[in-house]
Protein backbone atom coordinates (compact mmCIF):
# COMPACT_ATOMS: atom_id res chain seq x y z
CA UNK A 1 0.00 0.00 0.00
CA UNK A 2 1.26 3.48 -0.86
CA UNK A 3 1.73 5.89 2.03
CA UNK A 4 -0.90 8.65 2.14
CA UNK A 5 0.01 11.99 0.62
CA UNK A 6 -3.00 13.97 1.88
CA UNK A 7 -3.10 14.89 5.57
CA UNK A 8 -6.06 16.84 6.95
CA UNK A 9 -4.97 19.56 9.39
CA UNK A 10 -7.20 21.05 12.08
CA UNK A 11 -6.87 23.69 14.76
CA UNK A 12 -8.58 23.65 18.14
CA UNK A 13 -8.95 26.26 20.88
CA UNK A 14 -8.24 23.48 23.41
CA UNK A 15 -6.06 21.06 21.45
CA UNK A 16 -5.05 18.89 24.45
CA UNK A 17 -8.74 18.28 25.25
CA UNK A 18 -9.50 17.71 21.56
CA UNK A 19 -6.79 15.06 21.32
CA UNK A 20 -8.19 13.24 24.34
CA UNK A 21 -11.73 13.47 22.98
CA UNK A 22 -10.85 12.38 19.42
CA UNK A 23 -8.98 9.34 20.75
CA UNK A 24 -11.79 8.41 23.15
CA UNK A 25 -14.80 9.16 20.93
CA UNK A 26 -13.54 8.31 17.45
CA UNK A 27 -10.72 5.86 18.18
CA UNK A 28 -7.70 7.81 16.96
CA UNK A 29 -4.30 6.97 18.43
CA UNK A 30 -1.64 9.45 19.50
CA UNK A 31 1.24 9.03 17.08
CA UNK A 32 3.08 12.22 18.05
CA UNK A 33 2.35 15.28 20.21
CA UNK A 34 4.73 18.25 20.48
CA UNK A 35 3.85 20.53 23.37
CA UNK A 36 3.92 24.26 22.80
CA UNK A 37 4.18 27.12 25.27
CA UNK A 38 1.42 27.76 27.78
CA UNK A 39 -0.17 24.31 27.62
CA UNK A 40 -0.75 24.57 23.88
CA UNK A 41 -0.05 21.88 21.28
CA UNK A 42 2.50 22.98 18.67
CA UNK A 43 1.84 19.94 16.47
CA UNK A 44 0.13 16.58 16.85
CA UNK A 45 -0.38 13.57 14.61
CA UNK A 46 -3.24 11.18 15.31
CA UNK A 47 -3.35 7.82 13.57
CA UNK A 48 -6.48 6.25 12.12
CA UNK A 49 -6.68 2.47 12.59
CA UNK A 50 -7.98 1.90 9.07
CA UNK A 51 -5.16 3.91 7.52
CA UNK A 52 -4.22 7.56 7.51
CA UNK A 53 -3.21 10.38 9.82
CA UNK A 54 -4.66 13.73 10.78
CA UNK A 55 -2.57 16.60 12.08
CA UNK A 56 -3.75 19.20 14.55
CA UNK A 57 -2.57 21.90 16.85
CA UNK A 58 -3.66 24.76 19.04
CA UNK A 59 -5.31 27.72 17.36
CA UNK A 60 -3.04 30.75 17.41
CA UNK A 61 -4.21 34.31 17.93
CA UNK A 62 -2.03 35.79 15.19
CA UNK A 63 -3.72 33.82 12.40
CA UNK A 64 -7.47 34.34 12.71
CA UNK A 65 -8.27 32.66 9.37
CA UNK A 66 -6.78 29.37 10.53
CA UNK A 67 -7.86 29.76 14.14
CA UNK A 68 -11.57 30.11 13.31
CA UNK A 69 -11.94 27.68 10.43
CA UNK A 70 -14.21 24.64 10.60
CA UNK A 71 -13.70 21.52 8.55
CA UNK A 72 -15.55 18.48 7.29
CA UNK A 73 -13.52 15.28 7.20
CA UNK A 74 -14.56 11.85 5.91
CA UNK A 75 -13.11 8.64 7.37
CA UNK A 76 -13.78 5.09 6.23
CA UNK A 77 -14.84 2.62 8.92
CA UNK A 78 -15.43 -1.12 8.70
CA UNK A 79 -18.35 -1.19 11.16
CA UNK A 80 -20.22 2.13 11.09
CA UNK A 81 -22.88 1.11 13.60
CA UNK A 82 -20.31 0.09 16.22
CA UNK A 83 -18.30 3.27 15.63
CA UNK A 84 -21.44 5.44 15.80
CA UNK A 85 -22.35 3.89 19.18
CA UNK A 86 -18.85 4.58 20.55
CA UNK A 87 -18.76 8.16 19.32
CA UNK A 88 -22.23 9.12 20.52
CA UNK A 89 -21.60 7.48 23.91
CA UNK A 90 -18.61 9.84 24.21
CA UNK A 91 -20.82 12.85 23.47
CA UNK A 92 -20.47 13.43 19.72
CA UNK A 93 -23.35 15.52 18.37
CA UNK A 94 -25.35 13.72 15.69
CA UNK A 95 -25.67 15.73 12.49
CA UNK A 96 -26.98 12.83 10.40
CA UNK A 97 -27.71 9.39 11.88
CA UNK A 98 -26.52 6.16 10.21
CA UNK A 99 -28.17 5.48 6.90
CA UNK A 100 -27.72 3.28 3.85
CA UNK A 101 -26.87 5.28 0.73
CA UNK A 102 -28.01 4.54 -2.84
CA UNK A 103 -24.38 4.04 -3.89
CA UNK A 104 -23.88 1.18 -1.43
CA UNK A 105 -22.25 2.91 1.54
CA UNK A 106 -23.55 3.08 5.09
CA UNK A 107 -22.55 6.18 6.99
CA UNK A 108 -23.33 9.05 9.33
CA UNK A 109 -22.13 12.54 10.25
CA UNK A 110 -21.14 13.92 13.68
CA UNK A 111 -19.91 17.21 15.14
CA UNK A 112 -17.04 17.39 17.63
CA UNK A 113 -17.05 19.70 20.68
CA UNK A 114 -15.40 22.56 18.75
CA UNK A 115 -17.64 22.36 15.69
CA UNK A 116 -15.66 20.34 13.16
CA UNK A 117 -17.86 18.00 11.13
CA UNK A 118 -16.84 14.34 10.78
CA UNK A 119 -18.45 11.89 8.36
CA UNK A 120 -17.83 8.18 8.70
CA UNK A 121 -18.90 5.40 6.38
CA UNK A 122 -18.07 2.23 4.52
CA UNK A 123 -17.42 4.02 1.22
CA UNK A 124 -13.73 4.00 0.26
CA UNK A 125 -12.91 6.45 -2.54
CA UNK A 126 -10.89 4.90 -5.32
CA UNK A 127 -11.28 1.45 -3.81
C-alpha positions as CSV (number, residue, x, y, z in Angstrom):
1,X,0.0,0.0,0.0
2,X,1.3,3.5,-0.9
3,X,1.7,5.9,2.0
4,X,-0.9,8.6,2.1
5,X,0.0,12.0,0.6
6,X,-3.0,14.0,1.9
7,X,-3.1,14.9,5.6
8,X,-6.1,16.8,7.0
9,X,-5.0,19.6,9.4
10,X,-7.2,21.0,12.1
11,X,-6.9,23.7,14.8
12,X,-8.6,23.7,18.1
13,X,-8.9,26.3,20.9
14,X,-8.2,23.5,23.4
15,X,-6.1,21.1,21.4
16,X,-5.1,18.9,24.5
17,X,-8.7,18.3,25.3
18,X,-9.5,17.7,21.6
19,X,-6.8,15.1,21.3
20,X,-8.2,13.2,24.3
21,X,-11.7,13.5,23.0
22,X,-10.8,12.4,19.4
23,X,-9.0,9.3,20.8
24,X,-11.8,8.4,23.2
25,X,-14.8,9.2,20.9
26,X,-13.5,8.3,17.5
27,X,-10.7,5.9,18.2
28,X,-7.7,7.8,17.0
29,X,-4.3,7.0,18.4
30,X,-1.6,9.4,19.5
31,X,1.2,9.0,17.1
32,X,3.1,12.2,18.0
33,X,2.4,15.3,20.2
34,X,4.7,18.3,20.5
35,X,3.8,20.5,23.4
36,X,3.9,24.3,22.8
37,X,4.2,27.1,25.3
38,X,1.4,27.8,27.8
39,X,-0.2,24.3,27.6
40,X,-0.8,24.6,23.9
41,X,-0.1,21.9,21.3
42,X,2.5,23.0,18.7
43,X,1.8,19.9,16.5
44,X,0.1,16.6,16.8
45,X,-0.4,13.6,14.6
46,X,-3.2,11.2,15.3
47,X,-3.4,7.8,13.6
48,X,-6.5,6.2,12.1
49,X,-6.7,2.5,12.6
50,X,-8.0,1.9,9.1
51,X,-5.2,3.9,7.5
52,X,-4.2,7.6,7.5
53,X,-3.2,10.4,9.8
54,X,-4.7,13.7,10.8
55,X,-2.6,16.6,12.1
56,X,-3.8,19.2,14.6
57,X,-2.6,21.9,16.8
58,X,-3.7,24.8,19.0
59,X,-5.3,27.7,17.4
60,X,-3.0,30.8,17.4
61,X,-4.2,34.3,17.9
62,X,-2.0,35.8,15.2
63,X,-3.7,33.8,12.4
64,X,-7.5,34.3,12.7
65,X,-8.3,32.7,9.4
66,X,-6.8,29.4,10.5
67,X,-7.9,29.8,14.1
68,X,-11.6,30.1,13.3
69,X,-11.9,27.7,10.4
70,X,-14.2,24.6,10.6
71,X,-13.7,21.5,8.6
72,X,-15.5,18.5,7.3
73,X,-13.5,15.3,7.2
74,X,-14.6,11.9,5.9
75,X,-13.1,8.6,7.4
76,X,-13.8,5.1,6.2
77,X,-14.8,2.6,8.9
78,X,-15.4,-1.1,8.7
79,X,-18.3,-1.2,11.2
80,X,-20.2,2.1,11.1
81,X,-22.9,1.1,13.6
82,X,-20.3,0.1,16.2
83,X,-18.3,3.3,15.6
84,X,-21.4,5.4,15.8
85,X,-22.4,3.9,19.2
86,X,-18.8,4.6,20.5
87,X,-18.8,8.2,19.3
88,X,-22.2,9.1,20.5
89,X,-21.6,7.5,23.9
90,X,-18.6,9.8,24.2
91,X,-20.8,12.9,23.5
92,X,-20.5,13.4,19.7
93,X,-23.4,15.5,18.4
94,X,-25.3,13.7,15.7
95,X,-25.7,15.7,12.5
96,X,-27.0,12.8,10.4
97,X,-27.7,9.4,11.9
98,X,-26.5,6.2,10.2
99,X,-28.2,5.5,6.9
100,X,-27.7,3.3,3.9
101,X,-26.9,5.3,0.7
102,X,-28.0,4.5,-2.8
103,X,-24.4,4.0,-3.9
104,X,-23.9,1.2,-1.4
105,X,-22.3,2.9,1.5
106,X,-23.5,3.1,5.1
107,X,-22.5,6.2,7.0
108,X,-23.3,9.1,9.3
109,X,-22.1,12.5,10.3
110,X,-21.1,13.9,13.7
111,X,-19.9,17.2,15.1
112,X,-17.0,17.4,17.6
113,X,-17.1,19.7,20.7
114,X,-15.4,22.6,18.7
115,X,-17.6,22.4,15.7
116,X,-15.7,20.3,13.2
117,X,-17.9,18.0,11.1
118,X,-16.8,14.3,10.8
119,X,-18.5,11.9,8.4
120,X,-17.8,8.2,8.7
121,X,-18.9,5.4,6.4
122,X,-18.1,2.2,4.5
123,X,-17.4,4.0,1.2
124,X,-13.7,4.0,0.3
125,X,-12.9,6.4,-2.5
126,X,-10.9,4.9,-5.3
127,X,-11.3,1.5,-3.8
